[in-house]
Amino acid sequence: MSGWQNEPFVIEVKEGQTKFFCMCGLSKNGPFCDGSHSGTEFEPMKVKFDKDKKIWACGCQKSAKRPYCDGSHSK
């Protein structure tokens, strides 16, 4: 995985919203799934949010807590 960028994506989410995060690293719309995983063993991670908030999604694809950033991009 090469990563989309060397910093997290800062995303505002709303209560009740569902997002599908790329877990294969092939999406051209990172950090979101665009279906590029088709034919691989990977599946997107579905996350439904229970409140309005700001999240930091992994941009480097190295986080152990994907789809969330754990600071791995700075190591």
PDB file of N, H, CA, C and O in Angstrom:
ATOM      1  N   MET A   1       0.838  -1.199   0.000  1.00  0.00           N
ATOM      2  CA  MET A   1       0.000   0.000   0.000  1.00  0.00           C
ATOM      3  C   MET A   1       0.873   1.249   0.000  1.00  0.00           C
ATOM      4  O   MET A   1       1.797   1.374   0.804  1.00  0.00           O
ATOM      5  N   SER A   2       0.580   2.139  -0.881  1.00  0.00           N
ATOM      6  H   SER A   2      -0.170   2.037  -1.535  1.00  0.00           H
ATOM      7  CA  SER A   2       1.393   3.341  -1.002  1.00  0.00           C
ATOM      8  C   SER A   2       0.817   4.522  -0.241  1.00  0.00           C
ATOM      9  O   SER A   2       1.558   5.444   0.097  1.00  0.00           O
ATOM     10  N   GLY A   3      -0.446   4.526   0.032  1.00  0.00           N
ATOM     11  H   GLY A   3      -1.049   3.777  -0.243  1.00  0.00           H
ATOM     12  CA  GLY A   3      -1.077   5.631   0.744  1.00  0.00           C
ATOM     13  C   GLY A   3      -1.591   6.698  -0.202  1.00  0.00           C
ATOM     14  O   GLY A   3      -1.100   6.847  -1.321  1.00  0.00           O
ATOM     15  N   TRP A   4      -2.566   7.422   0.252  1.00  0.00           N
ATOM     16  H   TRP A   4      -2.965   7.301   1.161  1.00  0.00           H
ATOM     17  CA  TRP A   4      -3.149   8.503  -0.529  1.00  0.00           C
ATOM     18  C   TRP A   4      -2.450   9.821  -0.218  1.00  0.00           C
ATOM     19  O   TRP A   4      -2.247  10.653  -1.102  1.00  0.00           O
ATOM     20  N   GLN A   5      -2.087   9.999   1.044  1.00  0.00           N
ATOM     21  H   GLN A   5      -2.252   9.322   1.762  1.00  0.00           H
ATOM     22  CA  GLN A   5      -1.400  11.219   1.475  1.00  0.00           C
ATOM     23  C   GLN A   5      -0.697  10.918   2.786  1.00  0.00           C
ATOM     24  O   GLN A   5      -0.982   9.904   3.424  1.00  0.00           O
ATOM     25  N   ASN A   6       0.210  11.780   3.193  1.00  0.00           N
ATOM     26  H   ASN A   6       0.442  12.603   2.674  1.00  0.00           H
ATOM     27  CA  ASN A   6       1.001  11.550   4.398  1.00  0.00           C
ATOM     28  C   ASN A   6       0.445  12.309   5.597  1.00  0.00           C
ATOM     29  O   ASN A   6       1.197  12.828   6.422  1.00  0.00           O
ATOM     30  N   GLU A   7      -0.872  12.368   5.682  1.00  0.00           N
ATOM     31  H   GLU A   7      -1.483  11.947   5.012  1.00  0.00           H
ATOM     32  CA  GLU A   7      -1.562  12.989   6.813  1.00  0.00           C
ATOM     33  C   GLU A   7      -2.989  12.460   6.823  1.00  0.00           C
ATOM     34  O   GLU A   7      -3.459  11.943   5.810  1.00  0.00           O
ATOM     35  N   PRO A   8      -3.679  12.577   7.936  1.00  0.00           N
ATOM     36  CA  PRO A   8      -5.058  12.081   7.967  1.00  0.00           C
ATOM     37  C   PRO A   8      -6.011  12.972   7.169  1.00  0.00           C
ATOM     38  O   PRO A   8      -5.749  14.153   6.941  1.00  0.00           O
ATOM     39  N   PHE A   9      -7.111  12.374   6.759  1.00  0.00           N
ATOM     40  H   PHE A   9      -7.324  11.415   6.944  1.00  0.00           H
ATOM     41  CA  PHE A   9      -8.225  13.112   6.179  1.00  0.00           C
ATOM     42  C   PHE A   9      -9.092  13.569   7.345  1.00  0.00           C
ATOM     43  O   PHE A   9      -9.456  12.754   8.192  1.00  0.00           O
ATOM     44  N   VAL A  10      -9.425  14.836   7.406  1.00  0.00           N
ATOM     45  H   VAL A  10      -9.129  15.498   6.717  1.00  0.00           H
ATOM     46  CA  VAL A  10     -10.305  15.354   8.449  1.00  0.00           C
ATOM     47  C   VAL A  10     -11.701  15.420   7.832  1.00  0.00           C
ATOM     48  O   VAL A  10     -11.925  16.112   6.839  1.00  0.00           O
ATOM     49  N   ILE A  11     -12.636  14.686   8.440  1.00  0.00           N
ATOM     50  H   ILE A  11     -12.455  14.124   9.247  1.00  0.00           H
ATOM     51  CA  ILE A  11     -13.968  14.528   7.856  1.00  0.00           C
ATOM     52  C   ILE A  11     -15.028  14.856   8.899  1.00  0.00           C
ATOM     53  O   ILE A  11     -14.985  14.343  10.018  1.00  0.00           O
ATOM     54  N   GLU A  12     -15.967  15.701   8.536  1.00  0.00           N
ATOM     55  H   GLU A  12     -16.002  16.117   7.628  1.00  0.00           H
ATOM     56  CA  GLU A  12     -17.130  15.999   9.373  1.00  0.00           C
ATOM     57  C   GLU A  12     -18.208  14.987   9.037  1.00  0.00           C
ATOM     58  O   GLU A  12     -18.617  14.879   7.882  1.00  0.00           O
ATOM     59  N   VAL A  13     -18.676  14.239  10.039  1.00  0.00           N
ATOM     60  H   VAL A  13     -18.343  14.326  10.978  1.00  0.00           H
ATOM     61  CA  VAL A  13     -19.744  13.265   9.826  1.00  0.00           C
ATOM     62  C   VAL A  13     -20.964  13.679  10.643  1.00  0.00           C
ATOM     63  O   VAL A  13     -20.859  14.395  11.639  1.00  0.00           O
ATOM     64  N   LYS A  14     -22.112  13.209  10.194  1.00  0.00           N
ATOM     65  H   LYS A  14     -22.196  12.627   9.385  1.00  0.00           H
ATOM     66  CA  LYS A  14     -23.381  13.550  10.832  1.00  0.00           C
ATOM     67  C   LYS A  14     -24.011  12.314  11.451  1.00  0.00           C
ATOM     68  O   LYS A  14     -23.786  11.196  10.988  1.00  0.00           O
ATOM     69  N   GLU A  15     -24.786  12.513  12.480  1.00  0.00           N
ATOM     70  H   GLU A  15     -24.969  13.421  12.856  1.00  0.00           H
ATOM     71  CA  GLU A  15     -25.529  11.438  13.127  1.00  0.00           C
ATOM     72  C   GLU A  15     -26.367  10.696  12.090  1.00  0.00           C
ATOM     73  O   GLU A  15     -27.064  11.315  11.286  1.00  0.00           O
ATOM     74  N   GLY A  16     -26.293   9.364  12.114  1.00  0.00           N
ATOM     75  H   GLY A  16     -25.727   8.861  12.767  1.00  0.00           H
ATOM     76  CA  GLY A  16     -27.058   8.527  11.202  1.00  0.00           C
ATOM     77  C   GLY A  16     -26.395   8.291   9.855  1.00  0.00           C
ATOM     78  O   GLY A  16     -26.864   7.462   9.076  1.00  0.00           O
ATOM     79  N   GLN A  17     -25.321   9.000   9.568  1.00  0.00           N
ATOM     80  H   GLN A  17     -24.940   9.674  10.201  1.00  0.00           H
ATOM     81  CA  GLN A  17     -24.609   8.862   8.302  1.00  0.00           C
ATOM     82  C   GLN A  17     -23.802   7.559   8.296  1.00  0.00           C
ATOM     83  O   GLN A  17     -23.252   7.160   9.322  1.00  0.00           O
ATOM     84  N   THR A  18     -23.737   6.907   7.141  1.00  0.00           N
ATOM     85  H   THR A  18     -24.184   7.231   6.307  1.00  0.00           H
ATOM     86  CA  THR A  18     -22.933   5.710   6.964  1.00  0.00           C
ATOM     87  C   THR A  18     -21.870   5.990   5.915  1.00  0.00           C
ATOM     88  O   THR A  18     -22.161   6.549   4.857  1.00  0.00           O
ATOM     89  N   LYS A  19     -20.641   5.601   6.210  1.00  0.00           N
ATOM     90  H   LYS A  19     -20.405   5.147   7.069  1.00  0.00           H
ATOM     91  CA  LYS A  19     -19.518   5.762   5.279  1.00  0.00           C
ATOM     92  C   LYS A  19     -18.883   4.390   5.058  1.00  0.00           C
ATOM     93  O   LYS A  19     -18.842   3.557   5.963  1.00  0.00           O
ATOM     94  N   PHE A  20     -18.390   4.171   3.841  1.00  0.00           N
ATOM     95  H   PHE A  20     -18.424   4.848   3.106  1.00  0.00           H
ATOM     96  CA  PHE A  20     -17.677   2.948   3.505  1.00  0.00           C
ATOM     97  C   PHE A  20     -16.226   3.323   3.224  1.00  0.00           C
ATOM     98  O   PHE A  20     -15.930   4.015   2.250  1.00  0.00           O
ATOM     99  N   PHE A  21     -15.322   2.856   4.092  1.00  0.00           N
ATOM    100  H   PHE A  21     -15.563   2.294   4.884  1.00  0.00           H
ATOM    101  CA  PHE A  21     -13.910   3.195   3.999  1.00  0.00           C
ATOM    102  C   PHE A  21     -13.141   2.105   3.256  1.00  0.00           C
ATOM    103  O   PHE A  21     -13.363   0.914   3.476  1.00  0.00           O
ATOM    104  N   CYS A  22     -12.236   2.527   2.374  1.00  0.00           N
ATOM    105  H   CYS A  22     -12.055   3.494   2.196  1.00  0.00           H
ATOM    106  CA  CYS A  22     -11.389   1.613   1.610  1.00  0.00           C
ATOM    107  C   CYS A  22     -10.436   0.884   2.553  1.00  0.00           C
ATOM    108  O   CYS A  22      -9.789   1.499   3.401  1.00  0.00           O
ATOM    109  N   MET A  23     -10.361  -0.438   2.392  1.00  0.00           N
ATOM    110  H   MET A  23     -10.886  -0.938   1.704  1.00  0.00           H
ATOM    111  CA  MET A  23      -9.420  -1.233   3.171  1.00  0.00           C
ATOM    112  C   MET A  23      -8.403  -1.946   2.273  1.00  0.00           C
ATOM    113  O   MET A  23      -7.467  -2.576   2.764  1.00  0.00           O
ATOM    114  N   CYS A  24      -8.596  -1.840   0.942  1.00  0.00           N
ATOM    115  H   CYS A  24      -9.357  -1.328   0.543  1.00  0.00           H
ATOM    116  CA  CYS A  24      -7.680  -2.510   0.023  1.00  0.00           C
ATOM    117  C   CYS A  24      -6.535  -1.608  -0.418  1.00  0.00           C
ATOM    118  O   CYS A  24      -5.495  -2.098  -0.858  1.00  0.00           O
ATOM    119  N   GLY A  25      -6.720  -0.284  -0.304  1.00  0.00           N
ATOM    120  H   GLY A  25      -7.566   0.113   0.053  1.00  0.00           H
ATOM    121  CA  GLY A  25      -5.691   0.659  -0.720  1.00  0.00           C
ATOM    122  C   GLY A  25      -5.713   0.983  -2.204  1.00  0.00           C
ATOM    123  O   GLY A  25      -4.846   1.711  -2.687  1.00  0.00           O
ATOM    124  N   LEU A  26      -6.689   0.456  -2.937  1.00  0.00           N
ATOM    125  H   LEU A  26      -7.394  -0.136  -2.545  1.00  0.00           H
ATOM    126  CA  LEU A  26      -6.751   0.662  -4.385  1.00  0.00           C
ATOM    127  C   LEU A  26      -7.677   1.793  -4.809  1.00  0.00           C
ATOM    128  O   LEU A  26      -7.635   2.224  -5.962  1.00  0.00           O
ATOM    129  N   SER A  27      -8.504   2.274  -3.904  1.00  0.00           N
ATOM    130  H   SER A  27      -8.538   1.924  -2.968  1.00  0.00           H
ATOM    131  CA  SER A  27      -9.488   3.303  -4.250  1.00  0.00           C
ATOM    132  C   SER A  27      -8.825   4.573  -4.765  1.00  0.00           C
ATOM    133  O   SER A  27      -7.807   5.017  -4.234  1.00  0.00           O
ATOM    134  N   LYS A  28      -9.406   5.139  -5.787  1.00  0.00           N
ATOM    135  H   LYS A  28     -10.233   4.778  -6.218  1.00  0.00           H
ATOM    136  CA  LYS A  28      -8.945   6.436  -6.310  1.00  0.00           C
ATOM    137  C   LYS A  28      -9.666   7.570  -5.584  1.00  0.00           C
ATOM    138  O   LYS A  28      -9.432   8.744  -5.870  1.00  0.00           O
ATOM    139  N   ASN A  29     -10.547   7.212  -4.639  1.00  0.00           N
ATOM    140  H   ASN A  29     -10.737   6.258  -4.407  1.00  0.00           H
ATOM    141  CA  ASN A  29     -11.336   8.171  -3.870  1.00  0.00           C
ATOM    142  C   ASN A  29     -11.048   8.023  -2.374  1.00  0.00           C
ATOM    143  O   ASN A  29     -11.935   8.226  -1.546  1.00  0.00           O
ATOM    144  N   GLY A  30      -9.787   7.665  -2.026  1.00  0.00           N
ATOM    145  H   GLY A  30      -9.066   7.500  -2.699  1.00  0.00           H
ATOM    146  CA  GLY A  30      -9.425   7.440  -0.635  1.00  0.00           C
ATOM    147  C   GLY A  30      -9.774   8.620   0.246  1.00  0.00           C
ATOM    148  O   GLY A  30      -9.650   9.767  -0.185  1.00  0.00           O
ATOM    149  N   PRO A  31     -10.206   8.368   1.468  1.00  0.00           N
ATOM    150  CA  PRO A  31     -10.214   7.092   2.166  1.00  0.00           C
ATOM    151  C   PRO A  31     -11.484   6.281   1.935  1.00  0.00           C
ATOM    152  O   PRO A  31     -11.700   5.268   2.600  1.00  0.00           O
ATOM    153  N   PHE A  32     -12.326   6.716   1.001  1.00  0.00           N
ATOM    154  H   PHE A  32     -12.151   7.539   0.461  1.00  0.00           H
ATOM    155  CA  PHE A  32     -13.605   6.045   0.782  1.00  0.00           C
ATOM    156  C   PHE A  32     -13.489   4.979  -0.299  1.00  0.00           C
ATOM    157  O   PHE A  32     -12.670   5.088  -1.212  1.00  0.00           O
ATOM    158  N   CYS A  33     -14.312   3.955  -0.184  1.00  0.00           N
ATOM    159  H   CYS A  33     -14.978   3.866   0.557  1.00  0.00           H
ATOM    160  CA  CYS A  33     -14.342   2.865  -1.153  1.00  0.00           C
ATOM    161  C   CYS A  33     -14.949   3.345  -2.473  1.00  0.00           C
ATOM    162  O   CYS A  33     -15.950   4.062  -2.481  1.00  0.00           O
ATOM    163  N   ASP A  34     -14.333   2.943  -3.583  1.00  0.00           N
ATOM    164  H   ASP A  34     -13.519   2.361  -3.576  1.00  0.00           H
ATOM    165  CA  ASP A  34     -14.901   3.215  -4.908  1.00  0.00           C
ATOM    166  C   ASP A  34     -15.144   1.924  -5.685  1.00  0.00           C
ATOM    167  O   ASP A  34     -15.395   1.958  -6.890  1.00  0.00           O
ATOM    168  N   GLY A  35     -15.068   0.775  -4.989  1.00  0.00           N
ATOM    169  H   GLY A  35     -14.864   0.747  -4.011  1.00  0.00           H
ATOM    170  CA  GLY A  35     -15.319  -0.518  -5.618  1.00  0.00           C
ATOM    171  C   GLY A  35     -14.087  -1.169  -6.218  1.00  0.00           C
ATOM    172  O   GLY A  35     -14.184  -2.248  -6.802  1.00  0.00           O
ATOM    173  N   SER A  36     -12.936  -0.539  -6.087  1.00  0.00           N
ATOM    174  H   SER A  36     -12.857   0.338  -5.613  1.00  0.00           H
ATOM    175  CA  SER A  36     -11.706  -1.081  -6.683  1.00  0.00           C
ATOM    176  C   SER A  36     -11.282  -2.414  -6.075  1.00  0.00           C
ATOM    177  O   SER A  36     -10.447  -3.110  -6.652  1.00  0.00           O
ATOM    178  N   HIS A  37     -11.836  -2.780  -4.930  1.00  0.00           N
ATOM    179  H   HIS A  37     -12.514  -2.215  -4.462  1.00  0.00           H
ATOM    180  CA  HIS A  37     -11.484  -4.033  -4.268  1.00  0.00           C
ATOM    181  C   HIS A  37     -12.071  -5.257  -4.981  1.00  0.00           C
ATOM    182  O   HIS A  37     -11.697  -6.388  -4.672  1.00  0.00           O
ATOM    183  N   SER A  38     -12.977  -5.041  -5.922  1.00  0.00           N
ATOM    184  H   SER A  38     -13.281  -4.122  -6.174  1.00  0.00           H
ATOM    185  CA  SER A  38     -13.630  -6.143  -6.627  1.00  0.00           C
ATOM    186  C   SER A  38     -12.588  -7.116  -7.166  1.00  0.00           C
ATOM    187  O   SER A  38     -11.653  -6.721  -7.863  1.00  0.00           O
ATOM    188  N   GLY A  39     -12.762  -8.390  -6.835  1.00  0.00           N
ATOM    189  H   GLY A  39     -13.521  -8.711  -6.269  1.00  0.00           H
ATOM    190  CA  GLY A  39     -11.817  -9.412  -7.269  1.00  0.00           C
ATOM    191  C   GLY A  39     -10.677  -9.658  -6.296  1.00  0.00           C
ATOM    192  O   GLY A  39      -9.827 -10.513  -6.543  1.00  0.00           O
ATOM    193  N   THR A  40     -10.646  -8.913  -5.182  1.00  0.00           N
ATOM    194  H   THR A  40     -11.336  -8.218  -4.981  1.00  0.00           H
ATOM    195  CA  THR A  40      -9.626  -9.126  -4.151  1.00  0.00           C
ATOM    196  C   THR A  40     -10.289  -9.732  -2.917  1.00  0.00           C
ATOM    197  O   THR A  40     -11.507  -9.912  -2.891  1.00  0.00           O
ATOM    198  N   GLU A  41      -9.510 -10.040  -1.919  1.00  0.00           N
ATOM    199  H   GLU A  41      -8.521  -9.893  -1.940  1.00  0.00           H
ATOM    200  CA  GLU A  41     -10.054 -10.572  -0.662  1.00  0.00           C
ATOM    201  C   GLU A  41     -10.522  -9.462   0.278  1.00  0.00           C
ATOM    202  O   GLU A  41     -11.037  -9.750   1.359  1.00  0.00           O
ATOM    203  N   PHE A  42     -10.352  -8.209  -0.113  1.00  0.00           N
ATOM    204  H   PHE A  42      -9.934  -7.976  -0.991  1.00  0.00           H
ATOM    205  CA  PHE A  42     -10.690  -7.078   0.740  1.00  0.00           C
ATOM    206  C   PHE A  42     -12.149  -6.654   0.588  1.00  0.00           C
ATOM    207  O   PHE A  42     -12.761  -6.829  -0.465  1.00  0.00           O
ATOM    208  N   GLU A  43     -12.677  -6.101   1.652  1.00  0.00           N
ATOM    209  H   GLU A  43     -12.179  -5.959   2.508  1.00  0.00           H
ATOM    210  CA  GLU A  43     -14.015  -5.517   1.686  1.00  0.00           C
ATOM    211  C   GLU A  43     -13.905  -4.153   2.354  1.00  0.00           C
ATOM    212  O   GLU A  43     -13.054  -3.964   3.223  1.00  0.00           O
ATOM    213  N   PRO A  44     -14.742  -3.204   1.970  1.00  0.00           N
ATOM    214  CA  PRO A  44     -14.717  -1.907   2.647  1.00  0.00           C
ATOM    215  C   PRO A  44     -15.223  -2.038   4.084  1.00  0.00           C
ATOM    216  O   PRO A  44     -15.961  -2.967   4.412  1.00  0.00           O
ATOM    217  N   MET A  45     -14.818  -1.105   4.926  1.00  0.00           N
ATOM    218  H   MET A  45     -14.219  -0.350   4.660  1.00  0.00           H
ATOM    219  CA  MET A  45     -15.308  -1.080   6.303  1.00  0.00           C
ATOM    220  C   MET A  45     -16.485  -0.113   6.367  1.00  0.00           C
ATOM    221  O   MET A  45     -16.353   1.074   6.067  1.00  0.00           O
ATOM    222  N   LYS A  46     -17.628  -0.640   6.761  1.00  0.00           N
ATOM    223  H   LYS A  46     -17.736  -1.604   7.005  1.00  0.00           H
ATOM    224  CA  LYS A  46     -18.843   0.163   6.904  1.00  0.00           C
ATOM    225  C   LYS A  46     -18.891   0.732   8.312  1.00  0.00           C
ATOM    226  O   LYS A  46     -18.795  -0.007   9.292  1.00  0.00           O
ATOM    227  N   VAL A  47     -19.041   2.050   8.411  1.00  0.00           N
ATOM    228  H   VAL A  47     -19.119   2.650   7.615  1.00  0.00           H
ATOM    229  CA  VAL A  47     -19.119   2.709   9.714  1.00  0.00           C
ATOM    230  C   VAL A  47     -20.347   3.606   9.720  1.00  0.00           C
ATOM    231  O   VAL A  47     -20.489   4.490   8.876  1.00  0.00           O
ATOM    232  N   LYS A  48     -21.244   3.365  10.695  1.00  0.00           N
ATOM    233  H   LYS A  48     -21.129   2.647  11.381  1.00  0.00           H
ATOM    234  CA  LYS A  48     -22.418   4.216  10.877  1.00  0.00           C
ATOM    235  C   LYS A  48     -22.160   5.087  12.108  1.00  0.00           C
ATOM    236  O   LYS A  48     -21.801   4.584  13.173  1.00  0.00           O
ATOM    237  N   PHE A  49     -22.344   6.375  11.949  1.00  0.00           N
ATOM    238  H   PHE A  49     -22.636   6.783  11.084  1.00  0.00           H
ATOM    239  CA  PHE A  49     -22.026   7.316  13.015  1.00  0.00           C
ATOM    240  C   PHE A  49     -23.269   7.630  13.848  1.00  0.00           C
ATOM    241  O   PHE A  49     -24.362   7.837  13.320  1.00  0.00           O
ATOM    242  N   ASP A  50     -23.066   7.658  15.169  1.00  0.00           N
ATOM    243  H   ASP A  50     -22.179   7.489  15.598  1.00  0.00           H
ATOM    244  CA  ASP A  50     -24.185   7.863  16.090  1.00  0.00           C
ATOM    245  C   ASP A  50     -24.318   9.302  16.568  1.00  0.00           C
ATOM    246  O   ASP A  50     -25.228   9.623  17.333  1.00  0.00           O
ATOM    247  N   LYS A  51     -23.412  10.170  16.121  1.00  0.00           N
ATOM    248  H   LYS A  51     -22.673   9.909  15.500  1.00  0.00           H
ATOM    249  CA  LYS A  51     -23.522  11.586  16.464  1.00  0.00           C
ATOM    250  C   LYS A  51     -22.704  12.421  15.489  1.00  0.00           C
ATOM    251  O   LYS A  51     -21.821  11.903  14.804  1.00  0.00           O
ATOM    252  N   ASP A  52     -22.999  13.698  15.431  1.00  0.00           N
ATOM    253  H   ASP A  52     -23.716  14.118  15.987  1.00  0.00           H
ATOM    254  CA  ASP A  52     -22.213  14.622  14.621  1.00  0.00           C
ATOM    255  C   ASP A  52     -20.830  14.755  15.255  1.00  0.00           C
ATOM    256  O   ASP A  52     -20.716  14.954  16.464  1.00  0.00           O
ATOM    257  N   LYS A  53     -19.785  14.646  14.444  1.00  0.00           N
ATOM    258  H   LYS A  53     -19.878  14.484  13.461  1.00  0.00           H
ATOM    259  CA  LYS A  53     -18.437  14.799  14.981  1.00  0.00           C
ATOM    260  C   LYS A  53     -17.440  14.942  13.846  1.00  0.00           C
ATOM    261  O   LYS A  53     -17.786  14.799  12.673  1.00  0.00           O
ATOM    262  N   LYS A  54     -16.219  15.222  14.206  1.00  0.00           N
ATOM    263  H   LYS A  54     -15.938  15.339  15.159  1.00  0.00           H
ATOM    264  CA  LYS A  54     -15.093  15.302  13.283  1.00  0.00           C
ATOM    265  C   LYS A  54     -14.251  14.054  13.510  1.00  0.00           C
ATOM    266  O   LYS A  54     -13.942  13.704  14.649  1.00  0.00           O
ATOM    267  N   ILE A  55     -13.879  13.382  12.415  1.00  0.00           N
ATOM    268  H   ILE A  55     -14.130  13.666  11.489  1.00  0.00           H
ATOM    269  CA  ILE A  55     -13.014  12.208  12.528  1.00  0.00           C
ATOM    270  C   ILE A  55     -11.730  12.452  11.734  1.00  0.00           C
ATOM    271  O   ILE A  55     -11.687  13.291  10.834  1.00  0.00           O
ATOM    272  N   TRP A  56     -10.706  11.712  12.085  1.00  0.00           N
ATOM    273  H   TRP A  56     -10.742  11.031  12.817  1.00  0.00           H
ATOM    274  CA  TRP A  56      -9.434  11.739  11.376  1.00  0.00           C
ATOM    275  C   TRP A  56      -9.248  10.348  10.786  1.00  0.00           C
ATOM    276  O   TRP A  56      -8.953   9.390  11.501  1.00  0.00           O
ATOM    277  N   ALA A  57      -9.426  10.252   9.467  1.00  0.00           N
ATOM    278  H   ALA A  57      -9.666  11.030   8.886  1.00  0.00           H
ATOM    279  CA  ALA A  57      -9.305   8.976   8.768  1.00  0.00           C
ATOM    280  C   ALA A  57      -7.885   8.815   8.235  1.00  0.00           C
ATOM    281  O   ALA A  57      -7.265   9.777   7.783  1.00  0.00           O
ATOM    282  N   CYS A  58      -7.391   7.611   8.295  1.00  0.00           N
ATOM    283  H   CYS A  58      -7.895   6.829   8.662  1.00  0.00           H
ATOM    284  CA  CYS A  58      -6.032   7.313   7.844  1.00  0.00           C
ATOM    285  C   CYS A  58      -5.847   7.668   6.377  1.00  0.00           C
ATOM    286  O   CYS A  58      -6.667   7.301   5.535  1.00  0.00           O
ATOM    287  N   GLY A  59      -4.772   8.379   6.075  1.00  0.00           N
ATOM    288  H   GLY A  59      -4.106   8.676   6.759  1.00  0.00           H
ATOM    289  CA  GLY A  59      -4.428   8.733   4.711  1.00  0.00           C
ATOM    290  C   GLY A  59      -3.225   7.965   4.186  1.00  0.00           C
ATOM    291  O   GLY A  59      -3.040   7.850   2.975  1.00  0.00           O
ATOM    292  N   CYS A  60      -2.399   7.434   5.100  1.00  0.00           N
ATOM    293  H   CYS A  60      -2.549   7.527   6.085  1.00  0.00           H
ATOM    294  CA  CYS A  60      -1.158   6.762   4.701  1.00  0.00           C
ATOM    295  C   CYS A  60      -1.338   5.255   4.518  1.00  0.00           C
ATOM    296  O   CYS A  60      -0.467   4.592   3.954  1.00  0.00           O
ATOM    297  N   GLN A  61      -2.445   4.718   4.983  1.00  0.00           N
ATOM    298  H   GLN A  61      -3.152   5.256   5.442  1.00  0.00           H
ATOM    299  CA  GLN A  61      -2.769   3.287   4.922  1.00  0.00           C
ATOM    300  C   GLN A  61      -1.853   2.427   5.784  1.00  0.00           C
ATOM    301  O   GLN A  61      -1.695   1.234   5.523  1.00  0.00           O
ATOM    302  N   LYS A  62      -1.247   3.023   6.811  1.00  0.00           N
ATOM    303  H   LYS A  62      -1.375   3.992   7.023  1.00  0.00           H
ATOM    304  CA  LYS A  62      -0.362   2.275   7.709  1.00  0.00           C
ATOM    305  C   LYS A  62      -0.926   2.153   9.123  1.00  0.00           C
ATOM    306  O   LYS A  62      -0.349   1.455   9.958  1.00  0.00           O
ATOM    307  N   SER A  63      -2.031   2.813   9.400  1.00  0.00           N
ATOM    308  H   SER A  63      -2.500   3.379   8.722  1.00  0.00           H
ATOM    309  CA  SER A  63      -2.605   2.813  10.739  1.00  0.00           C
ATOM    310  C   SER A  63      -3.055   1.417  11.160  1.00  0.00           C
ATOM    311  O   SER A  63      -3.639   0.685  10.361  1.00  0.00           O
ATOM    312  N   ALA A  64      -2.789   1.053  12.393  1.00  0.00           N
ATOM    313  H   ALA A  64      -2.314   1.648  13.042  1.00  0.00           H
ATOM    314  CA  ALA A  64      -3.269  -0.206  12.956  1.00  0.00           C
ATOM    315  C   ALA A  64      -4.732  -0.083  13.371  1.00  0.00           C
ATOM    316  O   ALA A  64      -5.360  -1.080  13.728  1.00  0.00           O
ATOM    317  N   LYS A  65      -5.272   1.120  13.329  1.00  0.00           N
ATOM    318  H   LYS A  65      -4.762   1.930  13.039  1.00  0.00           H
ATOM    319  CA  LYS A  65      -6.654   1.363  13.745  1.00  0.00           C
ATOM    320  C   LYS A  65      -7.528   1.813  12.562  1.00  0.00           C
ATOM    321  O   LYS A  65      -8.537   2.490  12.759  1.00  0.00           O
ATOM    322  N   ARG A  66      -7.142   1.441  11.348  1.00  0.00           N
ATOM    323  H   ARG A  66      -6.322   0.891  11.188  1.00  0.00           H
ATOM    324  CA  ARG A  66      -7.899   1.837  10.163  1.00  0.00           C
ATOM    325  C   ARG A  66      -9.358   1.472  10.309  1.00  0.00           C
ATOM    326  O   ARG A  66      -9.677   0.378  10.775  1.00  0.00           O
ATOM    327  N   PRO A  67     -10.242   2.355   9.924  1.00  0.00           N
ATOM    328  CA  PRO A  67     -10.024   3.484   9.027  1.00  0.00           C
ATOM    329  C   PRO A  67      -9.551   4.753   9.717  1.00  0.00           C
ATOM    330  O   PRO A  67      -9.411   5.784   9.060  1.00  0.00           O
ATOM    331  N   TYR A  68      -9.302   4.712  11.015  1.00  0.00           N
ATOM    332  H   TYR A  68      -9.415   3.874  11.550  1.00  0.00           H
ATOM    333  CA  TYR A  68      -8.912   5.908  11.752  1.00  0.00           C
ATOM    334  C   TYR A  68      -7.389   6.055  11.817  1.00  0.00           C
ATOM    335  O   TYR A  68      -6.655   5.067  11.802  1.00  0.00           O
ATOM    336  N   CYS A  69      -6.943   7.279  11.887  1.00  0.00           N
ATOM    337  H   CYS A  69      -7.540   8.082  11.899  1.00  0.00           H
ATOM    338  CA  CYS A  69      -5.526   7.594  12.004  1.00  0.00           C
ATOM    339  C   CYS A  69      -5.017   7.258  13.403  1.00  0.00           C
ATOM    340  O   CYS A  69      -5.681   7.551  14.397  1.00  0.00           O
ATOM    341  N   ASP A  70      -3.832   6.639  13.477  1.00  0.00           N
ATOM    342  H   ASP A  70      -3.293   6.401  12.669  1.00  0.00           H
ATOM    343  CA  ASP A  70      -3.185   6.396  14.769  1.00  0.00           C
ATOM    344  C   ASP A  70      -1.816   7.075  14.852  1.00  0.00           C
ATOM    345  O   ASP A  70      -1.034   6.810  15.765  1.00  0.00           O
ATOM    346  N   GLY A  71      -1.537   7.953  13.885  1.00  0.00           N
ATOM    347  H   GLY A  71      -2.172   8.168  13.143  1.00  0.00           H
ATOM    348  CA  GLY A  71      -0.261   8.672  13.881  1.00  0.00           C
ATOM    349  C   GLY A  71       0.855   7.957  13.163  1.00  0.00           C
ATOM    350  O   GLY A  71       1.984   8.449  13.160  1.00  0.00           O
ATOM    351  N   SER A  72       0.589   6.810  12.549  1.00  0.00           N
ATOM    352  H   SER A  72      -0.328   6.410  12.552  1.00  0.00           H
ATOM    353  CA  SER A  72       1.631   6.040  11.860  1.00  0.00           C
ATOM    354  C   SER A  72       2.318   6.820  10.747  1.00  0.00           C
ATOM    355  O   SER A  72       3.474   6.544  10.428  1.00  0.00           O
ATOM    356  N   HIS A  73       1.637   7.776  10.160  1.00  0.00           N
ATOM    357  H   HIS A  73       0.697   8.000  10.420  1.00  0.00           H
ATOM    358  CA  HIS A  73       2.232   8.565   9.076  1.00  0.00           C
ATOM    359  C   HIS A  73       3.425   9.384   9.537  1.00  0.00           C
ATOM    360  O   HIS A  73       4.265   9.772   8.725  1.00  0.00           O
ATOM    361  N   SER A  74       3.505   9.647  10.828  1.00  0.00           N
ATOM    362  H   SER A  74       2.823   9.332  11.488  1.00  0.00           H
ATOM    363  CA  SER A  74       4.605  10.489  11.349  1.00  0.00           C
ATOM    364  C   SER A  74       5.780   9.657  11.857  1.00  0.00           C
ATOM    365  O   SER A  74       6.762  10.220  12.340  1.00  0.00           O
ATOM    366  N   LYS A  75       5.700   8.352  11.758  1.00  0.00           N
ATOM    367  H   LYS A  75       4.902   7.895  11.365  1.00  0.00           H
ATOM    368  CA  LYS A  75       6.782   7.470  12.253  1.00  0.00           C
ATOM    369  C   LYS A  75       7.738   7.114  11.151  1.00  0.00           C
ATOM    370  O   LYS A  75       8.703   6.386  11.382  1.00  0.00           O
TER     371      LYS A  75
END
